[in-house]
Amino acid sequence: MSLGPSDVVAGRYELIRSLGGGDQDQVFVADDRHLARRVVLRVVEPGHPDRAAALREEGRMMAAVQFDCLQAIPVLVDGDLPGGGAYVASEFVEGIRLEEVIRRRAPLPAARARALALGLVDAGLAVRRSARDRGDVLVASSLVTSDGHIRVTRFARAPGPGPQGADPAVIAVAETLSELLAGGPAPPALEEVIADARAGRILSADVLRERLLHAPAGVEGDVDATPPFTRWPFAVVAVILAIVILIIVLIWAV
């Protein structure tokens, strides 16, 4: 089956709009009919039992750390679907995917990029504090909220260790920081941190956090995380209004 707006999952989640997804899973904004609230619903449709099991594990991982991790978006409920499918419902949080921030707004001010990287590091450290067998877990996806903070939407297990046996989260955060700074001037201290992480000279997330905290990066700026589709109409209205005023002034002058 193929899910879309107005479909109902598990007899309670009415799908509103798609937020994307992959080959085997889809993400929607949905209305929870039981609790009368809006949620984010990640669904693996029937026929993909392995991916469904992985989704349930990700949901349990998020639920296990959300009380120790300020960045983790709370998981509300999960469940199986007939035929080998599954779903996980999470709290709905306004924001823009970190990938979109990178694609649309990089380079960010160095201090702002460092703050986002620190948020990712702190999320990874919270996972490690919650369970000793989660040393290979890293942030798989996240949002940047309107107040500029990182909110994690998924944790996942890394495919393997980083260079020289380094914590895989170190490489992931360093690469994200590099992408956030790409195309702009980066402070030498942050460039050195990125280079050391890539080369395996930073083995743990704790060390990476200390290096980032003490790397001079200037003054932190805000990240506008208002979705583009809610921003551009105001710009168009402003342009039209300016044109109308100009026409009125010209008519009056004549």
C-alpha positions as CSV (number, residue, x, y, z in Angstrom):
1,M,0.0,0.0,0.0
2,S,1.0,3.6,-0.5
3,L,0.2,6.1,2.3
4,G,-0.8,9.7,1.7
5,P,-2.7,12.6,3.2
6,S,-6.1,11.6,4.8
7,D,-5.1,8.0,5.3
8,V,-5.4,6.7,8.9
9,V,-2.6,4.5,10.4
10,A,-3.3,2.1,13.3
11,G,-6.8,3.4,13.5
12,R,-5.8,6.7,15.2
13,Y,-3.2,8.7,13.2
14,E,-4.7,10.7,10.3
15,L,-2.0,11.8,7.9
16,I,-1.8,15.5,7.1
17,R,1.3,16.0,5.0
18,S,4.5,14.2,4.0
19,L,7.8,15.2,5.5
20,G,9.8,12.9,3.2
21,G,11.4,9.6,4.0
22,G,13.4,6.8,2.3
23,D,12.8,3.8,0.2
24,Q,11.2,1.8,3.0
25,D,9.9,4.4,5.4
26,Q,7.9,7.5,5.3
27,V,7.5,10.5,7.7
28,F,4.3,12.4,8.1
29,V,2.7,15.1,10.1
30,A,-0.4,13.5,11.5
31,D,-3.3,14.1,13.8
32,D,-3.6,11.7,16.8
33,R,-7.3,11.2,17.0
34,H,-7.1,9.6,20.5
35,L,-5.2,12.5,22.1
36,A,-6.3,15.3,19.8
37,R,-2.8,16.5,19.2
38,R,-0.4,16.8,16.2
39,V,2.5,14.3,16.0
40,V,5.2,13.3,13.6
41,L,4.6,9.7,12.4
42,R,7.4,7.6,11.0
43,V,6.0,4.6,9.2
44,V,7.5,1.4,7.6
45,E,4.8,-0.1,5.4
46,P,4.1,-3.8,5.4
47,G,6.5,-6.0,3.6
48,H,9.8,-4.7,5.2
49,P,10.1,-6.6,8.5
50,D,13.8,-5.9,8.9
51,R,13.4,-2.2,8.5
52,A,10.3,-2.2,10.7
53,A,12.4,-3.9,13.5
54,A,15.1,-1.3,13.0
55,L,12.5,1.5,13.3
56,R,11.1,0.0,16.6
57,E,14.7,-0.2,17.9
58,E,15.3,3.5,17.0
59,G,12.1,4.4,18.8
60,R,13.1,2.6,21.9
61,M,16.5,4.2,21.8
62,M,14.9,7.7,21.6
63,A,12.5,6.8,24.5
64,A,15.4,5.6,26.6
65,V,17.4,8.8,26.4
66,Q,14.8,11.5,26.1
67,F,14.8,12.2,29.9
68,D,18.6,12.5,30.0
69,C,19.0,14.3,26.7
70,L,17.5,17.8,26.3
71,Q,18.0,17.6,22.5
72,A,15.9,14.4,22.0
73,I,12.3,14.9,20.8
74,P,10.0,12.7,23.0
75,V,8.7,9.5,21.5
76,L,5.1,9.1,22.4
77,V,4.2,5.6,21.2
78,D,5.2,2.9,18.7
79,G,3.6,-0.2,17.4
80,D,3.4,-2.9,14.7
81,L,1.4,-2.9,11.5
82,P,-0.1,-6.0,10.0
83,G,2.1,-7.7,7.4
84,G,5.5,-6.7,8.9
85,G,5.2,-2.9,9.1
86,A,5.7,-0.5,12.1
87,Y,5.2,3.0,13.2
88,V,6.7,5.4,15.7
89,A,4.9,8.6,16.8
90,S,6.9,11.5,18.2
91,E,6.2,14.9,19.5
92,F,5.7,17.5,16.8
93,V,8.3,20.3,17.0
94,E,8.6,23.2,14.6
95,G,11.9,23.5,12.9
96,I,14.0,22.9,9.8
97,R,16.0,19.8,9.1
98,L,19.7,20.3,9.7
99,E,20.4,19.2,6.2
100,E,18.2,22.0,4.9
101,V,20.0,24.6,7.1
102,I,23.3,23.4,5.5
103,R,22.0,23.4,2.0
104,R,20.2,26.8,2.1
105,R,22.2,28.8,4.7
106,A,25.8,27.7,4.8
107,P,28.1,29.2,5.6
108,L,26.8,30.0,9.1
109,P,28.7,32.4,11.5
110,A,31.5,30.3,13.0
111,A,30.1,30.7,16.6
112,R,26.6,29.6,15.5
113,A,28.0,26.6,13.6
114,R,30.0,25.6,16.7
115,A,26.9,25.9,18.9
116,L,25.0,23.5,16.7
117,A,28.0,21.1,16.6
118,L,28.1,21.2,20.4
119,G,24.4,20.3,20.5
120,L,25.1,17.2,18.4
121,V,28.0,16.2,20.7
122,D,25.9,16.7,23.8
123,A,23.1,14.5,22.4
124,G,25.6,11.7,21.6
125,L,27.1,11.9,25.1
126,A,23.6,11.7,26.6
127,V,23.1,8.4,24.7
128,R,26.3,7.0,26.1
129,R,25.3,8.0,29.7
130,S,22.0,6.3,29.4
131,A,23.3,2.8,28.4
132,R,26.8,1.3,28.2
133,D,26.0,-0.7,25.1
134,R,25.3,2.4,23.0
135,G,28.9,3.6,22.4
136,D,28.4,3.3,18.6
137,V,25.2,5.4,18.5
138,L,25.2,8.8,16.8
139,V,22.7,11.4,15.7
140,A,21.0,10.2,12.5
141,S,18.8,13.2,11.9
142,S,17.9,16.5,13.7
143,L,16.1,19.8,13.4
144,V,17.1,23.4,14.1
145,T,14.3,25.1,16.0
146,S,13.2,28.7,15.6
147,D,15.3,29.6,18.6
148,G,18.4,28.1,17.0
149,H,18.7,24.9,19.1
150,I,19.3,21.3,17.9
151,R,16.5,18.8,18.4
152,V,17.3,15.2,17.6
153,T,14.6,13.2,15.6
154,R,16.5,10.0,15.3
155,F,19.5,8.2,16.8
156,A,21.1,5.3,14.9
157,R,24.0,2.9,15.3
158,A,27.1,3.7,13.3
159,P,28.3,1.2,10.6
160,G,31.8,1.1,12.2
161,P,34.4,3.0,14.2
162,G,36.1,6.2,13.0
163,P,39.8,6.4,12.1
164,Q,42.2,5.0,14.7
165,G,39.2,3.5,16.5
166,A,37.8,7.0,17.3
167,D,34.2,7.4,18.4
168,P,32.1,7.5,15.2
169,A,30.2,10.4,16.5
170,V,33.4,12.5,16.4
171,I,33.7,12.1,12.7
172,A,30.0,12.7,12.1
173,V,30.0,16.0,14.1
174,A,33.2,17.2,12.5
175,E,31.8,16.6,9.0
176,T,28.6,18.4,9.9
177,L,30.6,21.3,11.3
178,S,32.7,21.5,8.1
179,E,29.5,21.6,6.0
180,L,28.0,24.3,8.2
181,L,31.1,26.4,7.6
182,A,31.6,25.5,4.0
183,G,32.0,28.5,1.6
184,G,33.0,31.0,4.3
185,P,35.9,32.0,6.4
186,A,36.4,29.5,9.3
187,P,38.5,30.3,12.4
188,P,41.8,28.4,12.3
189,A,41.0,26.8,15.7
190,L,37.8,25.2,14.3
191,E,39.6,24.1,11.1
192,E,42.2,22.5,13.3
193,V,39.5,20.6,15.3
194,I,37.9,19.4,12.0
195,A,41.3,18.2,10.7
196,D,42.2,16.4,13.9
197,A,38.9,14.7,14.0
198,R,39.1,13.5,10.4
199,A,42.7,12.2,11.0
200,G,41.7,10.2,14.1
201,R,43.6,12.4,16.5
202,I,40.4,13.1,18.6
203,L,39.2,9.7,19.9
204,S,36.3,10.6,22.1
205,A,33.2,12.9,22.1
206,D,34.3,14.2,25.5
207,V,37.6,15.4,24.0
208,L,35.8,16.9,21.0
209,R,33.5,18.8,23.2
210,E,36.4,20.3,25.2
211,R,38.2,21.3,22.0
212,L,35.0,23.0,20.6
213,L,34.3,24.8,23.8
214,H,37.8,26.3,23.9
215,A,38.1,27.1,20.1
216,P,37.7,30.9,19.5
217,A,34.8,31.4,17.1
218,G,33.6,35.0,17.5
219,V,30.2,36.1,18.5
220,E,27.3,33.7,18.1
221,G,24.5,34.7,15.8
222,D,20.9,33.5,15.4
223,V,19.8,30.9,12.9
224,D,16.5,31.7,11.3
225,A,14.7,28.3,11.3
226,T,11.4,29.6,9.9
227,P,10.5,27.3,7.1
228,P,11.1,29.0,3.7
229,F,7.5,28.5,2.6
230,T,6.3,30.7,5.5
231,R,8.9,33.4,4.9
232,W,8.8,34.1,1.1
233,P,5.2,35.4,0.9
234,F,6.1,38.2,3.3
235,A,9.0,39.2,1.1
236,V,6.8,39.2,-2.0
237,V,4.2,41.3,-0.2
238,A,6.9,43.8,0.8
239,V,8.1,44.1,-2.8
240,I,4.6,44.6,-4.1
241,L,3.8,47.2,-1.4
242,A,7.0,49.1,-2.3
243,I,6.0,49.1,-6.0
244,V,2.5,50.4,-5.2
245,I,3.9,53.2,-3.0
246,L,6.3,54.2,-5.8
247,I,3.5,54.3,-8.3
248,I,1.4,56.5,-6.0
249,V,4.3,58.9,-5.5
250,L,4.9,59.1,-9.2
251,I,1.2,59.8,-9.9
252,W,1.1,62.4,-7.2
253,A,4.2,64.1,-8.5
254,V,2.7,64.3,-12.0
